[in-house]
Amino acid sequence: MNSYRLFVEDAIQKYKELPEEQNELYKRKYVSLSPEQLFGIFQVKQDNPDTKEEIEALSKSIFVDSSVKFDAIIWGSGHIVNQSQKNIRIVPVSDISMDVLDRKLYKSADDKLASLVHAFTKEIVILDVPEGQKAQINLLFINAAHPLATQVIVNTGKGAELEVFEWYASSSKGDSASAVMHECIAGEYSSIYIDAVHNEDYRTTVVGLSKYNAFNNATLKLNYLYNGGSHSRAKNYFSASGYEASIHVNELVFGSSKQKFDVSSYLENSSQATIAELHSRAVLADQSLCILKGFAKIPFGSKNARSFVYESGMLLNKDAYLESIPAMSIDENEVKATHSSATGPIDDELIFYLMSKGLPEQSAKRLIVEGFLSSSIGKFRNATAKLAGANLVAEKIENGTFGAPVKLSAENIWVGKENEEDIFKGHYKYR
């Protein structure tokens, strides 16, 4: 217990000492989360913790007229786990040995936000899929009266397959925060598919941290939709460290009102014949702001590696702001790698054309935006995530709202299909 207390004290000290952004490339390009205010949100003690009954009622209202069930619900002061789900364990941090904490992929000294999560995490969610087995897991993360700070550790054995659907919601009456850290190791020949949808309310500051490591012939496919929260910062690190490992990352950001997003993804092809690709798309309305930062690294010795970073954005209003910063570092000759960025306003001529065919202006904009995002939403593996994501997009286009319960309706929803084409097809350098 004393050792764990020292671990927490060290994390708090690191949070106070470290800058908000340590990466030299992005020191002038980031969304500030007001460190003192964020720390204060977590430090304040609530007299009335969330009850299990309140959280269960809230979880039932997440999706309107739906039978979606979650295998685990995690909130700031407790959790609920479906006892029939054998691949989930939730362990108090104080019960985890220092040896385990020392082996974590994230250290408190690595990042200011990592130290924040270490300082305030009470429980760790552990997802284990043994060798050769398959598992499907639905997780709900909620910040309500208490802010949420938790960690998710994922391990898959050789040849295992794991599908995870994560939904992030909130019901906060004052300033709140949701901070979730993922650490994942994909064993040899295993496959991990994660769909994560953020729909927090406008009072919530969102922090997302992750480190993923794929061993020999492992496959990681990750889809993120950032739609909620007032301020959001996501820092994701992906390493294809095993021979012929592949990592496919699909990011969507949809901002409205005065939302601010900072999404940073770092990919590394650490072994031969690996694949690491990043597709980022952002649609911004009103006075929203987004910074997309995609960085790919191919170190010496990673022959026949393929790496791809593509960022694109659409601005629906003149006051919306998007800055995309794709970058690469390549130290090996025998590779195929490229990066690009494209951002522009919504096409006024196309809106005029659709209106000439009888569509109202708002419906024309919705059709264009849904078309822009349809292929990315189509990459979501989980059917609920795919349908809910499309409905969130439609709701924000029509009403500019977020954070409310979602009605799962396929009516007038346009979702594309995932394409298994070569990742370089149509890219400028290779067409």
C-alpha atoms as one frame of an Amber mdcrd trajectory, in Angstrom:
protein
   0.000   0.000   0.000   2.815   2.404   0.833   4.466   1.652  -2.518   1.230
   2.397  -4.353   0.808   5.662  -2.448   4.309   6.662  -3.529   3.382   5.776
  -7.123   0.382   8.130  -6.939   2.385  10.900  -5.269   5.006  10.628  -7.995
   2.302  10.829 -10.688   0.849  13.988  -9.096   4.281  15.554  -8.941   4.962
  14.698 -12.583   1.639  16.255 -13.576   2.630  19.516 -11.910   6.112  19.514
 -13.474   5.576  18.350 -17.055   4.542  20.711 -19.893   1.246  20.161 -21.674
   3.072  19.184 -24.848   6.550  17.631 -24.827   6.832  16.770 -28.520   9.089
  19.345 -30.192   7.131  19.113 -33.448   3.837  20.087 -31.816   4.846  22.393
 -28.953   3.110  25.311 -30.621   0.218  23.291 -31.993  -2.051  21.830 -29.347
  -5.356  22.397 -27.568  -4.807  23.400 -23.964  -6.935  21.632 -21.351  -6.214
  24.207 -18.607  -4.088  21.909 -16.406  -4.939  23.494 -13.047  -8.663  23.431
 -13.732  -8.508  19.831 -14.991  -6.558  18.719 -11.931  -9.072  20.518  -9.720
 -11.995  18.684 -11.328 -10.484  15.333 -10.330  -9.349  16.526  -6.916 -12.732
  17.779  -5.739 -14.433  15.225  -3.493 -18.144  14.685  -4.113 -20.385  14.020
  -1.117 -22.900  12.089  -3.203 -21.197   9.437  -5.337 -23.048   7.956  -8.299
 -25.186   5.007  -7.257 -25.446   1.762  -9.161 -29.161   2.415  -9.742 -28.484
   5.857 -11.240 -25.821   4.504 -13.571 -28.011   1.583 -14.675 -30.844   3.982
 -15.484 -28.457   6.210 -17.406 -27.007   3.262 -19.341 -30.486   2.213 -20.451
 -31.112   5.691 -21.866 -27.895   5.825 -23.917 -29.659   4.324 -26.928 -33.337
   5.088 -27.497 -35.609   2.129 -28.282 -32.695  -0.282 -28.361 -31.748  -3.599
 -26.849 -27.988  -2.872 -26.812 -26.398  -4.423 -23.730 -22.983  -3.672 -22.237
 -20.725  -6.312 -20.730 -19.217  -3.750 -18.376 -20.160  -0.251 -17.269 -17.374
   1.828 -15.751 -17.907   5.164 -14.039 -16.011   7.428 -11.654 -16.981   5.700
  -8.442 -17.794   2.112  -9.414 -18.472  -0.496 -12.074 -20.890  -3.215 -13.163
 -19.707  -6.362 -14.941 -21.734  -9.066 -16.643 -20.684 -12.147 -14.700 -21.107
 -14.381 -17.734 -18.375 -12.431 -19.552 -15.195 -14.308 -18.601 -12.777 -12.122
 -20.542 -13.179  -9.059 -18.284 -11.581  -8.377 -14.917 -11.765  -5.097 -13.030
  -9.083  -4.755 -10.384  -8.496  -1.949  -7.865  -5.200  -0.253  -8.647  -4.163
  -0.572  -5.023  -4.278  -4.391  -5.417  -1.891  -4.414  -8.360   1.748  -5.078
  -7.526   4.459  -2.552  -8.234   6.054  -5.066 -10.626   2.954  -4.846 -12.823
   2.869  -1.050 -12.603   6.545  -0.893 -13.550   5.857  -2.987 -16.671   3.114
  -0.677 -17.926   3.631   0.767 -21.389   2.835   4.250 -20.112   5.023   5.833
 -17.436   4.008   8.926 -15.479   7.091  10.726 -16.749   6.106  10.070 -20.379
   3.286  12.557 -20.570   1.421  15.075 -18.436  -1.949  13.500 -19.167  -0.609
   9.999 -18.470   0.463  11.161 -15.027  -3.055  12.560 -14.465  -4.646   9.184
 -15.266  -2.156   7.367 -13.012  -2.856   9.767 -10.170  -6.642   9.373 -10.163
  -7.331   5.860 -11.464  -9.090   3.713  -8.880  -9.687   0.606 -11.025  -8.057
  -1.038 -14.031 -10.121  -2.863 -16.650  -8.303  -5.963 -17.918  -9.398  -7.695
 -21.137  -7.749 -11.095 -21.679  -8.374 -13.447 -24.587  -6.355 -16.690 -24.296
  -4.606 -18.385 -27.198  -6.900 -19.455 -30.007 -10.101 -18.048 -28.462 -12.559
 -15.395 -29.631 -14.402 -12.731 -27.647 -16.816  -9.848 -28.254 -17.012  -7.182
 -25.546 -19.164  -4.046 -25.220 -17.926  -1.386 -22.788 -19.687   1.747 -21.548
 -17.673   4.558 -19.938 -19.636   7.240 -18.073 -18.653  10.413 -16.275 -21.560
  11.638 -14.162 -21.351  13.218 -10.682 -17.779  11.974 -10.468 -15.206  12.522
 -13.213 -13.925   9.302 -14.744 -10.290   8.172 -14.704  -9.520   4.582 -15.610
  -7.143   2.332 -17.520  -7.847  -0.509 -19.940  -5.241  -3.225 -20.451  -5.765
  -5.583 -23.405  -3.886  -8.834 -24.011  -4.551 -11.431 -26.703  -2.836 -14.809
 -26.964  -1.518 -16.419 -30.124  -4.212 -16.661 -32.792  -6.878 -15.047 -30.574
  -9.536 -12.661 -31.873 -11.073  -9.783 -29.913 -13.793  -7.331 -30.926 -14.431
  -4.376 -28.606 -17.148  -1.733 -28.853 -16.636   1.263 -26.562 -19.192   4.000
 -25.952 -18.341   7.162 -24.024 -21.219   9.081 -22.459 -21.728  11.624 -19.715
 -24.374  13.130 -17.505 -22.710  15.964 -15.637 -24.364  18.897 -13.900 -21.110
  20.860 -13.651 -17.620  20.786 -15.119 -16.488  17.196 -15.446 -13.869  15.084
 -17.183 -13.373  11.674 -18.742  -9.811  10.316 -18.910  -9.236   6.784 -20.217
  -5.890   5.152 -20.977  -5.493   2.037 -23.141  -2.509  -0.295 -23.239  -2.729
  -3.181 -25.684  -0.489  -6.045 -26.738  -1.615  -8.149 -29.693  -0.018 -11.608
 -29.606   1.271 -13.460 -32.645  -1.340 -14.105 -35.361  -4.022 -12.467 -33.207
  -6.600  -9.903 -34.359  -7.981  -6.970 -32.386 -10.827  -4.763 -33.608 -11.814
  -1.739 -31.515 -14.634   0.700 -32.310 -14.763   3.708 -29.961 -17.449   6.402
 -30.111 -17.273   9.565 -27.986 -20.547  11.359 -27.287 -19.843  13.205 -24.027
 -21.786  16.359 -23.162 -20.559  19.961 -23.493 -19.460  20.168 -19.827 -16.919
  17.354 -20.218 -13.202  17.587 -20.933 -12.112  14.434 -22.765  -8.679  12.809
 -22.421  -7.783   9.702 -24.424  -4.410   7.971 -24.269  -3.385   4.698 -25.880
  -0.379   2.563 -26.721  -0.764  -0.450 -28.991   1.852  -3.053 -29.864   1.328
  -5.698 -32.569   3.587  -8.773 -32.646   4.351 -11.144 -35.560   1.483 -11.369
 -38.078  -0.921  -9.652 -35.675  -3.652  -7.338 -36.972  -4.990  -4.204 -35.271
  -7.968  -2.327 -36.693  -9.065   0.718 -34.719 -11.921   3.110 -35.453 -12.516
   6.301 -33.474 -15.324   8.836 -33.682 -14.770  12.030 -31.684 -18.099  13.816
 -31.487 -18.651  15.008 -27.901 -16.984  16.986 -25.127 -16.042  20.641 -24.890
 -12.282  20.058 -25.191 -10.760  16.767 -26.363  -7.160  15.588 -26.501  -6.268
  12.165 -27.826  -2.726  10.798 -27.975  -2.374   7.414 -29.642   0.798   5.400
 -30.257   0.819   2.367 -32.556   3.790   0.071 -33.074   3.890  -2.736 -35.644
   6.783  -4.422 -33.865   6.458  -7.956 -35.247   7.152  -9.357 -38.704   4.215
  -8.739 -41.083   2.165  -7.069 -38.346  -0.466  -4.644 -39.628  -2.144  -1.635
 -38.031  -5.088   0.215 -39.581  -6.321   3.382 -37.849  -9.472   5.223 -38.880
 -10.259   8.552 -37.154 -13.314  10.786 -37.545 -13.833  14.170 -35.902 -17.099
  16.098 -36.103 -17.120  19.432 -34.307 -19.810  22.036 -33.787 -20.498  25.003
 -31.521 -17.152  25.911 -29.845 -15.798  22.380 -29.471 -12.041  21.934 -29.617
 -10.239  18.718 -30.659  -6.582  17.775 -30.628  -5.963  14.309 -32.092  -2.394
  13.035 -32.310  -1.499   9.613 -33.741   2.020   8.179 -33.934   2.682   5.085
 -36.039   5.898   3.080 -36.197   6.835   0.215 -38.507   9.317  -1.427 -36.149
   9.850  -4.631 -38.133  10.051  -5.953 -41.679   7.062  -6.268 -44.034   4.768
  -4.362 -41.669   1.825  -2.136 -42.553   0.793   1.001 -40.658  -1.909   3.251
 -42.082  -3.776   6.256 -40.725  -6.908   7.792 -42.247  -8.153  10.950 -40.495
 -11.236  12.906 -41.530 -12.700  15.970 -39.854 -15.883  17.959 -40.424 -16.157
  21.247 -38.528 -19.117  23.585 -38.135 -19.780  26.862 -36.307 -16.681  27.985
 -34.350 -15.247  24.543 -33.711 -11.535  23.853 -33.967  -9.484  20.748 -34.670
  -5.783  19.919 -34.939  -4.947  16.605 -36.633  -1.406  15.362 -36.078  -0.392
  12.155 -37.832   3.235  11.034 -37.631   4.723   7.865 -39.116   8.198   6.472
 -38.504  10.074   3.737 -40.365  13.399   3.018 -38.637  16.408   1.422 -40.298
  16.003  -2.324 -40.754  12.258  -2.270 -41.443  12.563  -3.450 -45.031   9.444
  -3.789 -47.182   7.427  -1.784 -44.683   4.432   0.193 -45.919   3.228   3.339
 -44.182   0.455   5.740 -45.119  -0.869   8.915 -43.466  -3.843  10.705 -44.988
  -5.703  13.612 -43.404  -8.653  15.449 -44.925 -11.192  17.949 -43.702 -14.351
  19.823 -44.596 -15.319  23.215 -43.164 -19.019  24.041 -42.989 -18.571  27.605
 -41.740 -16.004  30.333 -42.272 -15.342  30.512 -38.509 -14.459  26.813 -38.236
 -10.739  26.023 -38.122  -8.836  22.873 -39.056  -5.094  22.376 -39.081  -3.724
  19.033 -40.242  -0.041  18.235 -39.779   0.992  14.952 -41.419   4.674  14.059
 -41.070   7.061  11.159 -41.612  10.536  10.018 -40.606  12.015   7.318 -42.859
  15.434   5.761 -42.279  15.070   2.721 -44.573  15.258   2.682 -48.386  13.294
  -0.439 -49.299   9.871   0.824 -48.199   6.711   2.329 -49.588   5.490   5.381
 -47.692   3.537   8.551 -48.323   1.546  11.212 -46.482  -0.858  13.959 -47.514
  -3.382  16.491 -46.312  -6.381  18.168 -47.956  -8.824  20.638 -46.393 -11.460
  22.867 -47.928 -14.912  24.406 -47.476 -18.060  22.549 -48.365 -18.725  22.830
 -52.094 -21.229  25.673 -52.671 -21.785  24.647 -56.298 -22.681  21.137 -55.222
 -25.119  22.525 -52.632 -26.696  24.704 -55.332 -26.969  21.704 -57.661 -28.686
  19.551 -55.030 -31.060  22.397 -54.125 -31.947  22.750 -57.812 -33.124  19.126
 -57.625 -35.550  20.006 -54.841 -33.526  19.418 -51.675 -33.603  22.025 -48.875
 -30.199  23.565 -48.114 -29.776  21.690 -44.819 -30.601  18.364 -46.459 -28.121
  19.107 -49.236 -25.374  19.783 -46.673 -26.258  16.619 -44.814 -26.018  14.563
 -48.001 -22.571  15.985 -48.806 -21.202  15.494 -45.287 -22.566  11.964 -45.027
 -20.990  11.167 -48.375 -17.654  12.554 -47.171 -17.744  10.431 -44.002 -19.572
   7.357 -45.277 -16.507   5.279 -46.180 -14.920   6.006 -42.787 -18.076   5.109
 -40.848 -18.327   1.992 -43.001 -15.024   0.777 -41.541 -16.579   0.358 -38.092
 -16.892  -3.362 -37.450 -19.592  -3.268 -34.782 -23.073  -2.806 -36.246 -24.256
  -0.654 -33.329 -21.188   1.587 -33.564 -21.717   1.983 -37.304 -25.404   2.839
 -37.023 -24.993   5.068 -33.962 -22.089   6.925 -35.557 -24.135   7.663 -38.668
 -27.045   8.890 -36.529 -24.732  11.131 -34.469 -23.482  12.709 -37.677 -27.026
  13.272 -38.926 -28.098  14.766 -35.575 -25.198  17.187 -35.495 -25.802  18.325
 -39.074 -29.491  18.859 -38.482 -29.411  20.372 -34.990 -25.783  20.928 -34.010
 -26.301  18.938 -30.806 -24.269  16.204 -29.135 -24.117  14.329 -25.835 -27.798
  13.295 -25.903 -29.195   9.733 -26.125 -28.997   8.268 -29.617 -31.864   6.747
 -31.557 -30.625   3.817 -33.617 -32.491   4.319 -36.853 -31.463   3.190 -40.339
 -33.945   5.557 -41.973 -32.273   8.008 -44.378 -28.829   6.887 -43.166 -26.012
   6.495 -45.646 -23.089   4.263 -44.633 -20.406   3.119 -47.053 -18.678  -0.240
 -47.167 -15.167  -0.923 -45.979 -12.799  -1.204 -48.903  -9.957  -3.713 -48.786
  -8.069  -1.939 -51.575  -4.359  -1.227 -51.572  -3.739   1.606 -49.124  -1.851
   3.599 -51.769  -4.451   3.379 -54.516  -5.279   6.846 -55.841  -2.641   8.554
 -53.769  -0.836  11.274 -55.685   2.640   9.733 -55.722   1.430   6.324 -56.897
  -1.441   7.014 -59.253
